[in-house]
Amino acid sequence: MKIKLKIKRSAPLNESEPFFQAFSIDAYEGMTVLEALLKIADEDDPTLSFRKSCRSAICGSCAMTINGHARLACNTQILPEIHKFGEVILEPLSNHAVLKDLMVDLAPFWEKMERVMPYLTPPDAENTAKMTSEDEAKIDKSQQCIMCGSCNSECNALEIDEHYAGPAALAKAWRFIGDTREGFAEKRLDKLSTEHGMWDCVRCGHCTQYCPKNVAPLKAIELLRSRAIKLGITDNHGAKHALSMTNSIKRVGRLDEAAMTFKTLGFLRSLGMIPFGIKMELHGKMPLPLILPQIDGMDEVKAIFKTFEEKDKNKEDSGGKS
């Protein structure tokens, strides 16, 4: 089957403007995007730049944007893409600086990975705690990351804040913080609770949706946040916001958004938000303080909270970690 691949090409170092170039190839059943790129490089244009290595969805080298989303070129087949989208458009990963064509600069990715200290630091090398199969299962998904950068490419928070740690590094952080043998989990969590850390995630879920290895970075971020709150690391806007939401629902069964602003930002900083609040009011978006009583069925809400509180207490009594 004769098809066309549209590839976004650029060479920023040579100050060339990005452009799309179409290549015609004979696609066959089972042909992958990577095989198509190798064919183009061999037969049409040897200057086409892209990364590849294992061809088995293990190394993560060939991650790129395929028809709008981050995928691995080695395990994405051409014909299903044609049948679904009518075309195949290849672009470099988003949220990464482009070096040439489909190759991006991964230096910031590795710097953020190094920042979360991707190694185990037990308190006493001679007396390391043993792991059970249940303990291992809690960090299993985060160990499956192949460092392809797909999650960072799809991250909405990283798109607006290049300093944000990103889902890949945070998932790796949980691999060690969630390890029962780690001796400095609290110190790690304290560091991740600062600006550009785990609380800057906007929970869009794209990192989990487009991860080729089902690492579920969003779940790892949620586990990091939960562990930090349980350890009392709450002197930051993210933790305060989460706690105020919980307290609001526990108190009246709904979100008291006006009160949450003061509890999250504090009284003085909330005063500085008055001009923004006026703009919201003019557009009918200003939440009013709750003056209504508790919702109907509040007993059911309280029962849910009681169940989880008892569950957490039982874990603490048994020496377990969640």
Secondary structure, 3 states (H helix, E strand, C coil): CEEEEEEEECCHHHCCCCEEEEEEEECCCCCEHHHHHHHHHHHCCCCCCCCCCCCCCCCCCCEEEECCEEEEHHHCEHHHHHHHHCCEEEECCCCCCEEECCEECCHHHHHHHHHCCCCCCCCCCCCCCCCCHHHHHHHCHHHHCCCCCHHHHHCHHHHHCCCCCCHHHHHHHHHHHCCCCCCCHHHHHHHHCCCCCHHHCCCCCHHHHCCCCCCCHHHHHHHHHHHHHHCCCCCCHHHHHHHHHHHHHHHHCCCCHHHHHHHHHCHHHHHCCHHHHHHHHHCCCCCCCCCCCCCCCHHHHHHHHHHHHHHHHHHHHCCCCC
